[in-house]
């Protein structure tokens, strides 16, 4: 992990590979990588050594997924202090990905605040949907409850499709399939009809796979001691 932030010469593709490795190992709870990411992050926000740009997003995500309110507030402060859209985008795409439900709720409220550009709101909401089953449920309920706002903002555009797919497509049971189907049968989704259809197909496929192979996969993980 000592070489995570090293300024060693990069061959074509190395930067992408390094970022993927940091992200994957961080998501897998590799102790050395998680510890190093927290160390790099604290140095970065205190004005010390800055995190290399090619891994900054993965470091932020690792810190957010393993952190609590302190790290959440530090990331928010980074977001507010910078004028660089690239840096703001790194933060807003991972802000809701942590384990704390209260902080995910704050992220959803933040998504519709004046601090976030209208075009960026779907990506902030997507960060909550990426936080596992509970995050997907929270993001979906938020979209349903605030649907008139999203309809007014995005109807007819690509961002509406992005919003629908990011909060719906990863559900894995047929109860959710019925919920999504019912909601969009009662609420129009201009320009997002295809996204709704694709999301429903995705839910059905995931549900079928889980029903067919879920027990076998669970047993494999148990056998591996995971």
C-alpha positions, 0 to 999 in steps of 0.5 A: 500500500506504500506505493498507492500515492507514489509518483512513479512513471505511469505507462499507458493504462497504469493510471486506470489500473491503479485506480481500479485496484485501489477501488476494488481492494478498498471495497473488499475491506483490505485493511492495508488499503483502507488504512492507507486511504484514510491516511492519504485523505487526512493529509490531503484535507489538512493541506499536506501531500495531495492525493494523486488525481488518478486515484482520488475518486477511489480514495474518497469512496473508500473513506466514505464507505468506511467513515462516519459523520466526521468524514462525511462533513470533511467531504462536504467541506471539500465540495464547498471549498473547490471551484473545480467541477471535476473535484466536486463531481468526485465528491458528489458521486460517492457522498451517499455511499456510506453505511449510516442511514442518517447521513444518506438521508442528509445526502438526499436532502443535499441533492436538491439543495442550492449547493448542487447544480440541477444537472448533478442532482441525479448523480448525488442520488445515485450515490445513495442508491449505490449503498446496498439494499437499504440505500436503493430503497431510500433513494427510490422512496425519495424519488417517488416522494419528490417526483413532481420536482424531478418531472419538472426538472428533467422530463424529456432529457437524458438525465431523467433516464439516468435517474430512473435507471440508477434508483430502480435497475438494481433491485432484486425481487419481484415485489420491487418489480411490482412497485416500480411497474405500478408507480410508472403506470400511474405516473408519466415518465416522458423520455424515460419509458425505455429506461423504465422498461430496461429497469424492469427487465433488469429487476426480473433477471436479477430476481430469477438469478437469485431464486435459481442460484442464491442458495448455492452462492450463499453456501459457497461464501459460507464454505469460504468462511466469508 
